[in-house]
Amino acid sequence: MTDYEDQLTRYQFQMGPARGRLATALDMLTDALALAGQHGIYCRNPAREDETATDLRLIMKQIEDSKGLIIETMEELKRAGSER
């Protein structure tokens, strides 16, 4: 996690511990998604060269879905904090 320690510290200061960790995880997933997308250029479906390999498409969908859950949780935590 050393690559994201400064970012984690900054986010935790700005948003609090829980939302800061979620924001850092979101950034990590975004970076992983970008790397998977770059890899997708070279990893093509042998049957259809214009299409990314099935396993890579599934990985990218899982990352996108995970990001969605994190964003929903961050919004829920923000609402809960403003209701106090």
C-alpha positions as CSV (number, residue, x, y, z in Angstrom):
1,M,0.0,0.0,0.0
2,T,3.0,2.3,0.1
3,D,2.2,3.7,-3.3
4,Y,-1.0,5.2,-1.9
5,E,0.0,6.1,1.7
6,D,0.2,9.9,1.0
7,Q,-3.1,9.8,-0.8
8,L,-4.7,7.8,2.0
9,T,-3.4,10.3,4.6
10,R,-4.7,13.2,2.6
11,Y,-8.1,11.6,2.0
12,Q,-8.5,10.6,5.6
13,F,-7.7,14.1,6.7
14,Q,-10.2,15.6,4.2
15,M,-13.1,13.0,4.6
16,G,-12.5,11.1,7.8
17,P,-11.0,7.6,8.3
18,A,-13.8,5.5,6.7
19,R,-14.5,7.6,3.6
20,G,-10.8,8.3,3.2
21,R,-10.0,4.6,3.0
22,L,-12.9,4.1,0.5
23,A,-11.7,7.1,-1.6
24,T,-8.2,5.5,-1.7
25,A,-9.6,2.1,-2.7
26,L,-11.6,3.8,-5.4
27,D,-8.4,5.4,-6.8
28,M,-6.7,2.1,-6.6
29,L,-9.5,0.4,-8.6
30,T,-9.5,3.2,-11.1
31,D,-5.7,2.7,-11.7
32,A,-6.3,-1.1,-12.0
33,L,-9.0,-0.5,-14.5
34,A,-6.7,1.8,-16.6
35,L,-4.0,-0.9,-16.5
36,A,-6.5,-3.6,-17.5
37,G,-7.7,-1.4,-20.4
38,Q,-4.1,-0.9,-21.6
39,H,-3.6,-4.7,-21.4
40,G,-6.8,-5.1,-23.4
41,I,-5.1,-3.6,-26.4
42,Y,-2.8,-6.5,-26.6
43,C,-5.1,-9.2,-25.2
44,R,-7.7,-9.8,-27.9
45,N,-10.3,-12.5,-28.5
46,P,-8.8,-14.9,-31.0
47,A,-12.2,-15.4,-32.6
48,R,-12.9,-11.7,-32.9
49,E,-9.8,-9.5,-33.1
50,D,-11.9,-6.3,-32.6
51,E,-13.0,-7.6,-29.2
52,T,-11.2,-7.7,-25.9
53,A,-10.7,-11.2,-24.4
54,T,-13.6,-12.5,-22.4
55,D,-11.7,-12.9,-19.1
56,L,-10.4,-9.3,-19.3
57,R,-13.9,-8.0,-20.0
58,L,-15.1,-9.8,-16.9
59,I,-12.3,-8.4,-14.8
60,M,-13.1,-4.9,-16.0
61,K,-16.8,-5.3,-15.2
62,Q,-16.0,-6.5,-11.7
63,I,-13.8,-3.5,-11.1
64,E,-16.5,-1.1,-12.4
65,D,-19.1,-2.8,-10.2
66,S,-16.8,-2.6,-7.2
67,K,-16.3,1.1,-7.9
68,G,-20.0,1.6,-8.0
69,L,-20.5,0.0,-4.6
70,I,-17.7,2.1,-3.1
71,I,-19.3,5.3,-4.5
72,E,-22.7,4.3,-3.1
73,T,-21.2,3.6,0.3
74,M,-19.3,6.9,0.4
75,E,-22.5,8.8,-0.5
76,E,-24.4,6.9,2.3
77,L,-21.6,7.7,4.8
78,K,-21.7,11.4,3.8
79,R,-25.5,11.5,4.2
80,A,-25.3,9.8,7.6
81,G,-22.7,12.2,8.7
82,S,-24.8,15.2,7.7
83,E,-27.8,13.9,9.5
84,R,-26.1,14.1,12.9
